[in-house]
Amino acid sequence: MNRVVIFYGSRSAFEQIIPKRDCRNLTDLVMEIDTDNRSFVVEIPDKPVEEKKKTLVENFIIESDEYSGVREHVILNFANFLAKLNVNNLYIQNPPIAISSQIEKLYTQVEIIRQEYKAISKDNLVELYNNYQNKIKGQNKALKLLLQALYPLTNPNRKKPVVILFYGDTGLGKTETAHAISDVVKERLFRKQFSMFQNNQFATYLFGGTHYEKSFAKELLDRESNVILLDEFDKANSTFHSAFYQLFDEGIYEDQNYHLELKNSIIICTSNYKTVDDIKNKLGKAIFSRFDSVIKFDDLSTDSKNQIAFMQFEEKYNAYTKSEQLIIDSFDIRDKLIEKCTQCNNAREISHLIDDTFALVLLTNLIS
């Protein structure tokens, strides 16, 4: 074989290093070989059986989403599968350990390429500071603590991730802050909603199951960003917190199928706890001690609610057509609606109130 490449990173980055012509993928080749194996061979006495030629593959490309589409035995016996082919160049994205270990035993020259994710810079921190209040209101204290927590990542000698816990009521800007960080880094945010996992499915997701099942480790390998959001981390059963100890301490995560290292990453966990004591009691000291920073998002002041209402009114108003805007203008609701929004508890309630009011005004006009 001329070239063997194992690539760890996102699909978009993988596509930049693979050939664009004369390529075959794992799914097609598995189907082709399975079809050949089911074919009958008629043996004629005294006539030698012709040895079947191996399929010639110039560039064998395996993307990470293909492992879930083939049977387990193909992965566990990948070396035997490969022996049925005549491959010139092999490119594999985010292989499970079962495949990578076989490849490294088969070939002495294996190129290991890891995607270089963007690290947050001092310029990024300045940009975040300057733009933050354009998106998120009333969280100046949280912003200062956040910048302080992120600053160590600007040190080129820093390797381990920064792990931050945001806490406070819903709709105060915790998730939006994670998006703001990814925006300045200019990489797509990796986000997992932990409220979706409440049972044994979560154990398989975290610790690994069969190769066709979803796993946290595999999705981390496929990520396009080093900004990682574990939304509603408090909703995860505390039984599973041990899965994050090494990730938070060293940036290393592994399950029974995959191993990965997250260098210089930003890991943000959100929760709806009201106080630090609540966090310690509910999450426990073992996981609490692993957060580099615990940042509170304050309840919104009347002035902050007013600013949010004004900003969202303009944004939602501008999304309507000119004729719809004229109808909204005719009801003269702007000042009253913004004042009403100050009675809401958070930005999410403000957003719903403005949406509902616009819808009622336009519907009233439609049916009158």
C-alpha positions in Angstrom: 0.0 0.0 0.0 1.3 3.4 -1.0 -0.3 5.5 1.7 -2.2 4.9 5.0 -3.7 7.9 6.7 -5.7 7.9 10.0 -7.4 11.3 10.4 -9.0 12.6 13.6 -11.3 15.5 13.2 -14.4 16.8 11.5 -15.8 15.7 8.1 -15.2 19.1 6.5 -11.5 19.0 7.5 -11.2 15.3 6.4 -12.6 16.2 2.9 -9.7 18.7 2.5 -7.0 15.9 2.6 -8.7 13.1 0.7 -8.5 12.6 -3.1 -11.5 13.6 -5.2 -11.2 10.9 -7.9 -11.0 7.1 -8.1 -12.5 6.7 -4.6 -14.5 3.8 -3.0 -16.1 3.9 0.4 -16.6 1.2 3.1 -20.4 0.8 2.6 -20.1 0.0 -1.1 -17.2 -2.3 -0.7 -18.9 -4.3 2.1 -22.0 -4.8 -0.1 -19.9 -5.8 -3.1 -17.9 -8.4 -1.1 -21.0 -9.7 0.6 -22.7 -10.2 -2.8 -19.6 -12.1 -4.1 -19.6 -14.3 -1.0 -23.2 -15.3 -1.7 -22.4 -16.2 -5.3 -22.3 -19.9 -6.3 -19.1 -21.3 -7.9 -19.6 -24.3 -10.2 -16.6 -26.6 -10.2 -16.0 -28.8 -13.2 -14.0 -32.0 -12.7 -10.4 -31.9 -14.0 -10.7 -28.2 -14.7 -8.7 -25.9 -12.3 -10.8 -23.3 -10.5 -9.6 -19.8 -11.4 -8.5 -17.8 -8.4 -10.7 -14.8 -8.0 -8.9 -11.5 -8.4 -9.1 -9.0 -5.6 -11.0 -5.8 -6.2 -8.6 -3.0 -7.1 -9.2 0.2 -5.1 -7.1 3.2 -5.9 -8.4 5.3 -2.9 -10.3 3.7 -0.1 -12.1 6.4 1.9 -13.8 5.6 5.2 -15.8 8.4 6.8 -16.8 8.2 10.4 -20.5 7.9 9.9 -20.0 4.6 8.0 -19.1 2.5 11.0 -22.7 2.5 12.1 -23.8 1.2 8.8 -21.8 -2.1 8.6 -22.0 -5.2 10.7 -19.9 -5.5 13.8 -17.8 -8.3 12.4 -16.5 -6.0 9.7 -15.0 -3.7 12.3 -13.8 -6.4 14.6 -12.1 -8.3 11.7 -11.2 -5.3 9.6 -7.7 -6.7 8.7 -9.4 -9.8 7.1 -11.8 -7.6 5.2 -8.9 -5.4 3.9 -7.1 -8.6 2.8 -9.9 -9.2 0.2 -9.0 -5.9 -1.5 -6.1 -4.6 -3.4 -5.9 -1.0 -2.0 -3.3 1.6 -3.1 -4.2 4.4 -0.6 -6.3 4.2 2.5 -7.8 7.2 4.3 -9.8 6.6 7.6 -11.6 9.2 9.6 -12.0 8.8 13.4 -11.7 5.0 13.4 -12.8 3.1 16.5 -9.9 1.5 18.5 -10.8 -1.9 17.0 -9.8 -0.6 13.5 -6.9 1.7 14.3 -5.1 -1.0 16.3 -5.4 -3.4 13.5 -4.2 -0.9 11.0 -1.1 0.1 13.1 -0.2 -3.6 13.4 -0.5 -4.2 9.6 1.5 -1.3 8.4 4.7 0.2 9.7 4.1 3.6 8.0 0.9 5.1 9.2 0.3 8.8 9.0 -1.7 10.1 12.0 -3.2 13.5 11.2 -5.2 15.5 13.9 -7.3 18.5 13.1 -5.9 21.7 14.5 -8.7 23.6 16.2 -8.6 27.3 16.7 -7.4 28.4 20.1 -8.9 31.5 21.7 -6.6 34.5 21.5 -6.2 37.8 23.4 -7.8 39.5 20.4 -10.7 37.2 20.7 -11.2 38.1 24.3 -11.2 41.8 23.5 -13.7 41.2 20.7 -15.9 39.2 23.1 -15.7 42.0 25.7 -16.7 44.6 23.0 -19.6 42.7 21.4 -21.0 40.8 24.4 -23.5 43.4 25.5 -24.9 43.8 22.0 -26.3 40.2 22.4 -26.7 39.6 26.1 -27.9 42.2 28.6 -27.5 42.5 32.3 -24.6 40.0 32.8 -21.6 42.3 33.2 -20.3 40.4 36.3 -20.6 37.1 34.4 -18.7 38.5 31.5 -15.7 39.7 33.6 -15.5 36.3 35.3 -15.7 34.5 32.0 -12.9 36.5 30.5 -10.8 35.8 33.5 -11.5 32.1 33.2 -10.6 32.1 29.5 -7.4 34.1 29.7 -5.2 31.1 30.6 -6.0 29.5 27.2 -4.0 32.4 25.6 -0.9 30.9 27.0 0.7 28.7 24.3 2.0 26.2 26.9 -1.5 25.5 28.2 -2.8 22.1 27.1 -5.7 21.1 29.4 -9.2 22.5 28.8 -10.9 25.2 30.7 -14.1 23.9 32.3 -16.7 26.4 33.3 -20.1 26.0 35.0 -22.8 28.7 34.3 -25.6 28.7 36.8 -28.8 30.8 37.3 -32.4 30.9 36.2 -33.4 29.9 32.6 -33.4 32.5 29.9 -30.6 34.7 31.3 -28.0 34.2 28.5 -26.0 31.1 29.5 -26.4 29.2 26.2 -26.2 32.5 24.2 -22.8 33.2 25.9 -21.4 29.9 24.7 -22.6 30.8 21.2 -20.9 34.2 21.6 -17.6 32.5 22.4 -17.8 30.3 19.3 -18.6 33.3 17.2 -15.4 35.1 18.1 -13.4 32.0 17.6 -15.2 31.5 14.3 -15.9 27.8 14.7 -19.2 26.1 14.9 -20.3 25.4 18.5 -20.4 21.7 19.6 -23.6 21.4 21.7 -25.2 18.5 23.6 -28.5 18.8 25.4 -28.1 16.6 28.4 -31.8 16.9 29.5 -32.5 14.4 26.7 -30.6 11.6 28.5 -32.2 10.2 31.7 -31.9 6.5 31.6 -29.7 3.5 30.6 -29.5 5.0 27.1 -27.2 7.6 28.6 -24.9 5.0 30.0 -24.4 3.5 26.5 -24.0 6.9 25.1 -21.2 7.9 27.6 -19.4 4.6 28.1 -19.9 3.1 24.6 -21.9 0.2 23.2 -22.0 -1.4 19.8 -20.5 0.6 16.9 -23.8 1.3 15.3 -25.0 3.2 18.5 -24.5 6.9 19.1 -21.6 7.7 21.5 -20.4 10.9 23.1 -16.8 10.1 22.3 -17.5 9.6 18.6 -19.4 12.8 18.4 -16.6 14.7 20.1 -14.2 13.3 17.5 -16.5 14.5 14.7 -16.8 18.0 16.2 -15.9 21.1 14.2 -15.0 23.3 17.2 -13.0 23.3 20.4 -15.9 25.3 22.1 -18.0 22.6 23.7 -21.4 23.2 25.4 -22.9 20.6 27.7 -26.3 22.2 28.1 -28.4 21.5 31.2 -25.6 19.5 32.7 -27.5 19.4 35.9 -30.2 17.2 34.3 -27.7 14.3 33.8 -27.9 11.6 36.5 -25.1 12.0 39.0 -24.4 8.3 38.5 -22.7 9.2 35.2 -20.5 12.1 36.5 -17.5 9.8 36.7 -17.4 9.7 32.9 -16.3 13.3 32.9 -13.6 13.3 35.5 -10.6 12.7 33.2 -12.1 14.9 30.5 -12.4 17.8 32.9 -9.0 17.2 34.5 -6.8 16.3 31.5 -8.9 16.7 28.3 -8.9 13.0 27.7 -12.1 11.0 27.0 -12.5 7.4 26.2 -15.1 4.7 26.1 -14.8 1.1 25.1 -14.6 2.0 21.4 -12.9 5.4 21.1 -10.1 7.4 22.7 -9.6 11.2 22.2 -7.7 14.2 23.6 -9.2 17.7 23.7 -6.3 20.2 23.9 -7.0 23.9 24.7 -10.7 23.3 24.5 -13.4 25.4 26.2 -16.0 23.2 28.0 -19.1 25.0 29.2 -21.7 23.3 31.4 -25.0 25.1 32.1 -27.4 24.5 34.9 -30.4 26.2 36.6 -29.1 26.1 40.1 -29.7 29.2 42.1 -26.7 29.1 44.5 -23.3 27.5 44.9 -24.5 25.5 47.8 -27.2 24.0 45.6 -24.5 23.0 43.1 -22.3 21.3 45.7 -25.3 19.5 47.3 -26.8 18.3 44.0 -23.7 17.7 41.8 -21.4 16.7 44.6 -17.9 17.9 45.5 -16.2 15.4 43.2 -17.5 17.0 40.0 -17.7 20.5 41.5 -14.0 20.6 42.3 -13.2 20.0 38.6 -14.7 23.2 37.4 -12.1 25.9 36.8 -14.7 28.6 37.2 -18.3 28.7 38.5 -20.2 31.7 37.2 -23.5 33.0 38.2 -25.9 34.7 35.8 -27.9 37.3 37.7 -31.6 37.9 37.5 -32.5 40.7 35.1 -33.0 44.2 36.3 -35.8 46.3 34.9 -33.4 48.3 32.8 -31.9 45.0 31.3 -35.4 43.7 30.5 -36.2 47.0 28.8 -33.0 46.7 26.7 -33.8 43.1 25.8 -37.4 44.0 24.9 -36.3 46.9 22.7 -33.6 44.7 20.9 -36.0 41.8 20.3 -38.9 44.0 19.2 -36.7 45.5 16.5 -35.3 42.1 15.4 -38.7 40.4 15.2 -40.4 43.4 13.7 -37.8 43.6 10.9 -38.4 39.9 10.1 -42.0 40.7 8.9 -42.9 41.9 5.4 -43.5 45.6 4.8 -47.3 45.2 4.6 -47.2 43.3 8.0 -45.1 46.0 9.5 -47.7 48.6 8.5 -50.4 46.6 10.2 -48.3 46.4 13.4 -47.6 50.1 13.2 -51.4 50.8 13.0 -52.0 49.3 16.4 -49.4 51.5 18.0 -48.2 48.8 20.5 -44.5 49.4 20.6 -44.1 51.4 23.8 -46.8 49.5 25.7 -45.4 46.1 24.7 -41.9 47.0 25.7 -43.1 48.3 29.1 -45.1 45.1 29.6 -42.0 43.0 28.9 -40.4 44.4 32.1 -42.8 42.2 34.0 -41.3 39.1 32.5 -38.7 37.1 34.4 -36.2 36.4 31.6 -35.3 36.9 27.9 -37.2 33.8 26.9 -40.4 35.1 28.3 -39.9 38.4 26.7 -39.3 36.7 23.3 -42.5 34.7 23.7 -44.6 37.8 24.7 -43.4 39.8 21.7 -44.1 36.8 19.3 -47.5 36.3 20.7 -48.4 40.0 20.6 -47.3 40.3 17.0 -49.3 37.2 16.0 -52.4 38.4 17.8 -52.3 41.8 16.1 -51.8 40.3 12.6 -54.4 37.7 13.2 -56.9 40.3 14.4 -56.3 42.3 11.2 -56.7 39.1 9.1 -60.1 38.1 10.4 -61.6 41.5 11.0 
